[in-house]
C-alpha cells in the first residue's frame, strides 16, 4: 500500500540532475533480449562464414586420427595426456572462432544500448539483495511478471518455429537417409541457417518491444514527486528563506556604504521627498561623475539629511531625479544622456565657490 501510494505521488518527470545522477550510478535502461539476439546473429555469422572451413578441418583431423590409430602409441599416462592435448587443440580450433563471434556480438549488444562506463556501485554487495521480501517482490512484481511473459513468448515462438520447420523439411531430411552421407552436413547446415534466420526475425520483434519497454519503465521509475522536485531546487538554488536573508544583509551593507559615502559627495539631485541621487565628481580623476548613493522614500530623505548636515549641495529637480534613478547604478559613472544636465549643475557649483569664499 505504501509503495503504491509513493508511486502514485510521483507525477513529475525526472529533472536533468536526477537523470545525470542515475546515469553516473550506472542505472541505465538495458534490454536482456538484445544479447540473445546478438548470440543468434553470431551463430548465423559463424555458420555462414566459418563453420564450413573450421568443421571441415576438424573432421579431417579427427578422421586422420581415428583411421590411423597406430600413429598414437599410448603406453603410459604421459602418452595419454599427449593424445588428449592434441584432441583439445583440434577442438579449440573449432571452439575459439565460435567464441570470438559470440564475444564480439555480446560486447556490441551492450555497447550499442548504452556507452560503456566503469562503475563500482553496480558490483558492490547490497544486503537488500539478500532480503527475502525484496526477492519476493522482484519475482512477483511488475518486472518479474514481465520477464516471465517474455520467457513464455520466446519458448512458445521457438517451439512453433522449430515444429513448423521440422514439419516442412521432414521430406528433405528423410531423403538424406538414401543419399550420399557426405551431403548430410550440408543439409543440416542449410536447415540450421533457416531455423536461425526465422528465430532471429522473431527475436528482433521481441528486442524492439523490450527496448521500448525498458526505456519507458526506466523513465517511469525516475519520476519524482512534487516535494522531491522542490527539495532538489532548494539544493541547487539554495533555501529561499536563506537567500532572502542573504539579499537583506547585502542590501543593508549597501545602504550603510552609501550613507558613509554621502558626506564626500559633490552634490545631490533630489525629488523633494521620493528620489535622491548623490554624485561625486573630481576633476583630477577625470571621467564622468560617479553615483555614490541613491534611494527612494525614507532612504532618499536620509540621503538628503546627511547631505545637508555635511554641507553637500542639494538640487531639487523632479524630472532629472526620477529619470536618473532608473538609469544609474551605484559606484558607476552616469550615462551619457545626463552629461549636459549634471555638467550645468557642477558648473553652477564651481562658479559659486569663489563667491562663498569671498563672503566668508
ChimeraX attribute file (.defattr): number of C-alpha atoms within 10 A of each C-alpha:
attribute: neighborCount
match mode: 1-to-1
recipient: residues
	/A:1	6
	/A:2	7
	/A:3	8
	/A:4	8
	/A:5	9
	/A:6	11
	/A:7	15
	/A:8	12
	/A:9	14
	/A:10	19
	/A:11	12
	/A:12	15
	/A:13	17
	/A:14	19
	/A:15	14
	/A:16	9
	/A:17	12
	/A:18	16
	/A:19	17
	/A:20	11
	/A:21	11
	/A:22	13
	/A:23	15
	/A:24	14
	/A:25	15
	/A:26	16
	/A:27	14
	/A:28	17
	/A:29	18
	/A:30	17
	/A:31	20
	/A:32	15
	/A:33	21
	/A:34	24
	/A:35	18
	/A:36	18
	/A:37	22
	/A:38	24
	/A:39	20
	/A:40	20
	/A:41	19
	/A:42	21
	/A:43	21
	/A:44	21
	/A:45	17
	/A:46	19
	/A:47	20
	/A:48	13
	/A:49	10
	/A:50	16
	/A:51	18
	/A:52	15
	/A:53	12
	/A:54	20
	/A:55	17
	/A:56	14
	/A:57	15
	/A:58	18
	/A:59	13
	/A:60	11
	/A:61	15
	/A:62	15
	/A:63	11
	/A:64	12
	/A:65	16
	/A:66	11
	/A:67	10
	/A:68	10
	/A:69	10
	/A:70	9
	/A:71	10
	/A:72	13
	/A:73	10
	/A:74	14
	/A:75	8
	/A:76	8
	/A:77	9
	/A:78	10
	/A:79	13
	/A:80	14
	/A:81	12
	/A:82	13
	/A:83	16
	/A:84	12
	/A:85	12
	/A:86	13
	/A:87	15
	/A:88	13
	/A:89	12
	/A:90	17
	/A:91	16
	/A:92	14
	/A:93	14
	/A:94	19
	/A:95	14
	/A:96	11
	/A:97	15
	/A:98	19
	/A:99	15
	/A:100	13
	/A:101	19
	/A:102	21
	/A:103	15
	/A:104	13
	/A:105	23
	/A:106	18
	/A:107	13
	/A:108	15
	/A:109	21
	/A:110	17
	/A:111	12
	/A:112	10
	/A:113	14
	/A:114	14
	/A:115	8
	/A:116	11
	/A:117	11
	/A:118	9
	/A:119	13
	/A:120	9
	/A:121	12
	/A:122	11
	/A:123	7
	/A:124	8
	/A:125	9
	/A:126	10
	/A:127	8
	/A:128	10
	/A:129	11
	/A:130	10
	/A:131	10
	/A:132	10
	/A:133	11
	/A:134	13
	/A:135	14
	/A:136	11
	/A:137	12
	/A:138	14
	/A:139	15
	/A:140	12
	/A:141	12
	/A:142	11
	/A:143	14
	/A:144	15
	/A:145	13
	/A:146	15
	/A:147	14
	/A:148	14
	/A:149	12
	/A:150	15
	/A:151	13
	/A:152	12
	/A:153	13
	/A:154	17
	/A:155	12
	/A:156	12
	/A:157	15
	/A:158	19
	/A:159	13
	/A:160	12
	/A:161	17
	/A:162	16
	/A:163	12
	/A:164	13
	/A:165	16
	/A:166	15
	/A:167	11
	/A:168	11
	/A:169	12
	/A:170	11
	/A:171	10
	/A:172	12
	/A:173	16
	/A:174	10
	/A:175	10
	/A:176	15
	/A:177	10
	/A:178	8
	/A:179	10
	/A:180	8
	/A:181	10
	/A:182	9
	/A:183	10
	/A:184	15
	/A:185	13
	/A:186	12
	/A:187	14
	/A:188	13
	/A:189	15
	/A:190	14
	/A:191	17
	/A:192	15
	/A:193	17
	/A:194	14
	/A:195	18
	/A:196	20
	/A:197	16
	/A:198	15
	/A:199	20
	/A:200	21
	/A:201	13
	/A:202	16
	/A:203	21
	/A:204	17
	/A:205	10
	/A:206	17
	/A:207	20
	/A:208	13
	/A:209	13
	/A:210	20
	/A:211	18
	/A:212	13
	/A:213	16
	/A:214	17
	/A:215	15
	/A:216	13
	/A:217	13
	/A:218	15
	/A:219	15
	/A:220	16
	/A:221	13
	/A:222	17
	/A:223	21
	/A:224	21
	/A:225	18
	/A:226	14
	/A:227	12
	/A:228	14
	/A:229	18
	/A:230	13
	/A:231	14
	/A:232	15
	/A:233	15
	/A:234	12
	/A:235	10
	/A:236	10
	/A:237	10
	/A:238	12
	/A:239	14
	/A:240	11
	/A:241	9
	/A:242	10
	/A:243	12
	/A:244	11
	/A:245	12
	/A:246	12
	/A:247	12
	/A:248	12
	/A:249	12
	/A:250	12
	/A:251	12
	/A:252	12
	/A:253	12
	/A:254	14
	/A:255	16
	/A:256	12
	/A:257	13
	/A:258	21
	/A:259	20
	/A:260	15
	/A:261	19
	/A:262	28
	/A:263	19
	/A:264	17
	/A:265	24
	/A:266	21
	/A:267	23
	/A:268	26
	/A:269	25
	/A:270	29
	/A:271	22
	/A:272	17
	/A:273	15
	/A:274	16
	/A:275	27
	/A:276	31
	/A:277	30
	/A:278	31
	/A:279	26
	/A:280	20
	/A:281	19
	/A:282	12
	/A:283	8
	/A:284	6
	/A:285	8
	/A:286	8
	/A:287	11
	/A:288	20
	/A:289	25
	/A:290	21
	/A:291	23
	/A:292	24
	/A:293	28
	/A:294	26
	/A:295	19
	/A:296	18
	/A:297	14
	/A:298	12
	/A:299	19
	/A:300	21
	/A:301	19
	/A:302	16
	/A:303	29
	/A:304	26
	/A:305	14
	/A:306	16
	/A:307	23
	/A:308	15
	/A:309	10
	/A:310	13
	/A:311	13
	/A:312	19
	/A:313	16
	/A:314	21
	/A:315	17
	/A:316	16
	/A:317	14
	/A:318	16
	/A:319	10
	/A:320	17
	/A:321	21
	/A:322	18
	/A:323	12
	/A:324	20
	/A:325	17
	/A:326	8
	/A:327	11
	/A:328	18
	/A:329	17
	/A:330	16
	/A:331	14
	/A:332	13
	/A:333	17
	/A:334	20
	/A:335	14
	/A:336	8
	/A:337	10
	/A:338	16
	/A:339	12
	/A:340	10
	/A:341	10
	/A:342	18
	/A:343	14
	/A:344	11
	/A:345	14
	/A:346	16
	/A:347	11
	/A:348	11
	/A:349	14
	/A:350	11
	/A:351	11
	/A:352	11
	/A:353	12
	/A:354	11
	/A:355	10
	/A:356	9
	/A:357	8
	/A:358	7
	/A:359	7
	/A:360	6
